[in-house]
Amino acid sequence: MRLPAIRSSLKARLCHPGWWAVGLALAVFPSLFVILGSGGPSYRRFLGLALIIPVLNLGLFVSPAPWQWTGDDRSLAPWWRGLLQLLVFGLLMGLLSAGALRLAGAPDTDPKTAFRLGEMIGMALPFLLLMGPAGWIAAKAERLAQETREAQARARETQWMSHRGAFSPRLLFSNLNHLAALAGRNTRSAEQGLVDLASLYRRWLVEAELPLVSLSTDRDLTEQYLALERGRWGDHLVLRWHLAPELGHVQVPPLFLQPLLEAILEPDPSATLEVDLNERRLRPRLLEVQVNVRGAAPPPEERLLQHLRQRLQSDLGRDADVVSTPCPGGWEASLRIPIPEGEAEP
């Protein structure tokens, strides 16, 4: 690791409650040593204690650094370099500890003072014998955690690419076929359709590549797609969207409705199809988007629902879900999207 990566790891440790819990437990030992080993309360003893506790905690938080500092892209140093860096780390921490403990006693030639000086010098040993192995374990754990996060990010990216490839050709080819048939009858409408299709794909390539977008942004992308479909379906398609404006800030996967809508609108127009899109808040931290379909469109296959469910859960957590149920004159699909705690209110 280089210095910026080590600073980032240190910042993450400072924000982790587990490290602070260990730091508080570590502070108990010098406190007991001072309280039980001293002849009574002393201002200088407690001043030394107030200085040695931060030094011990500093050593705890920095202990993985000797094993992580490599100066290149490697996450862990070789064992020989790690041991040398650990030795320098232990001596520096021991020097700080000795200086803090020196403030706890008067600098005289009393034997007790000489004994105390030996204790000061010996403070380097805990950093070498205890925090050295503990730092190696923490460095290994942080490397494994980082590799896990990177693997999850790659898995999400791969899954998103597979989702994108599943519906983008259908959107393109169905509209191109419609525009090709329209060109012989109405050249101006065909040209406008091509412009709209290119505009949609331009936005799609920019905004749909993001891991998450706001619900209001996704609405715009979906409405732009539905405008193209209206040109193909004409009066046979009736669309109604009941928005929840207060939920426009909620983060959702881009084009999360797209595969479901494409499955509904894939057939050539033959009869009237009514589609109602309803947004509502089920609970303080749960958004529901209902797709109510009445007409000849068949219910979605379980494979498609499972596909959508996996994508939502990979991006938003296990509380996300997709279910489809029959209703009078058609069917209804419900997509449930958890709202992160920090986004419960706009």
C-alpha positions, 0 to 999 in steps of 0.5 A, spaced: 500 500 500 501 507 499 500 512 503 493 514 501 491 507 501 494 507 509 490 513 510 484 511 508 484 504 512 486 508 518 480 513 517 476 507 516 478 504 523 477 510 526 470 510 524 469 503 526 466 502 533 470 495 534 477 498 534 474 503 539 472 498 544 478 494 544 482 501 545 478 502 551 479 495 554 487 496 552 486 503 557 484 499 563 491 495 564 495 502 565 490 505 569 490 498 574 497 499 574 497 506 576 492 505 581 494 499 584 502 500 584 502 507 586 502 509 593 496 513 593 493 518 588 498 523 585 497 529 580 504 527 576 502 519 576 495 521 573 498 526 568 502 520 566 496 515 565 493 521 561 498 521 556 500 513 556 493 511 554 493 515 548 499 513 546 497 506 547 491 507 543 495 510 537 499 504 537 493 500 536 490 504 531 497 504 527 499 497 528 497 494 521 501 500 518 508 496 518 505 490 515 501 494 510 506 499 507 509 497 501 510 503 497 507 499 491 500 496 489 501 490 494 496 490 499 501 486 504 509 487 505 513 481 505 515 478 512 522 481 512 520 488 510 514 487 515 518 485 521 523 491 520 518 496 519 515 493 526 521 494 529 522 501 527 514 502 529 515 498 536 521 503 538 518 509 536 511 507 540 516 505 546 519 512 546 513 515 546 511 511 552 517 512 555 516 520 554 509 519 557 511 515 563 517 519 565 512 525 566 509 521 572 515 521 576 521 526 578 527 525 575 532 524 581 537 518 583 532 514 587 532 507 586 525 507 585 526 512 579 531 508 576 526 502 576 521 506 573 526 508 568 526 501 566 519 500 566 519 506 561 524 503 556 520 496 557 514 499 554 517 498 547 516 490 548 508 490 548 508 494 541 513 488 539 510 482 542 502 484 542 501 489 537 505 486 532 502 480 531 495 483 532 497 488 527 498 483 522 492 479 523 488 486 522 492 487 516 490 480 513 483 481 515 482 488 512 485 485 505 480 480 505 475 485 506 477 489 501 478 483 496 471 481 498 468 488 496 472 488 490 469 481 488 462 484 490 463 490 486 465 486 480 459 481 481 454 487 481 457 490 474 457 483 471 450 482 473 448 489 471 452 488 464 448 481 463 441 485 465 443 490 460 444 485 454 438 482 456 433 487 454 437 493 450 437 489 443 429 488 444 428 495 445 432 497 439 430 492 434 422 492 435 423 500 434 427 500 428 422 495 425 416 499 426 420 506 424 422 502 417 415 500 416 413 507 418 418 510 413 414 509 407 408 512 409 410 518 413 417 520 412 417 526 417 414 521 423 420 516 421 425 521 422 423 524 428 422 517 431 429 515 429 431 522 433 427 520 439 430 513 439 437 516 438 436 521 444 434 515 448 440 511 447 444 517 448 441 518 455 441 510 457 448 510 455 450 515 460 445 515 466 443 507 466 451 506 467 450 508 474 449 503 479 443 507 482 439 513 480 434 517 483 427 515 482 425 521 478 431 520 473 429 513 472 422 516 471 424 520 465 428 515 462 422 510 463 417 516 460 422 517 454 422 509 452 414 509 453 413 515 448 417 511 443 412 505 444 406 510 444 408 511 437 408 504 435 402 502 439 398 508 437 391 508 441 391 501 442 396 503 448 393 507 454 398 509 460 397 512 466 402 513 471 400 515 479 407 519 481 409 520 489 413 526 488 415 526 495 419 519 493 423 522 487 429 522 491 429 515 493 435 511 489 433 505 485 437 501 480 437 505 473 431 502 468 429 497 473 422 497 470 424 496 463 425 489 462 418 488 465 415 493 461 418 491 454 415 484 456 408 487 456 409 491 450 413 486 446 407 483 442 405 487 436 399 492 437 393 488 436 388 490 442 387 495 447 392 494 452 391 498 459 397 499 463 397 503 470 404 505 474 402 506 481 408 509 486 406 509 494 410 508 500 408 502 504 412 503 510 417 509 512 423 505 509 419 501 503 417 504 496 412 500 492 411 500 484 405 497 482 404 495 475 397 493 473 396 490 466 389 489 463 388 486 456 391 481 452 399 481 455 400 475 458 403 475 465 410 475 466 414 468 466 417 466 473 424 467 470 423 474 468 421 475 475 427 472 478 431 476 474 428 482 477 428 480 484 436 478 484 438 484 481 434 489 486 436 484 491 444 485 489 443 492 489 438 494 495 438 488 499 434 482 501 428 486 503 427 488 495 422 483 492 418 482 486 411 479 486 406 478 480 398 476 482 392 475 477 387 481 478 380 482 474 381 483 467 389 482 467 394 481 472 399 486 477 406 486 478 409 489 485 416 491 486 418 493 493 424 497 494 427 498 501 429 506 502 436 506 506 435 510 513 438 516 510 434 517 505 427 516 508 426 523 508 427 528 502 
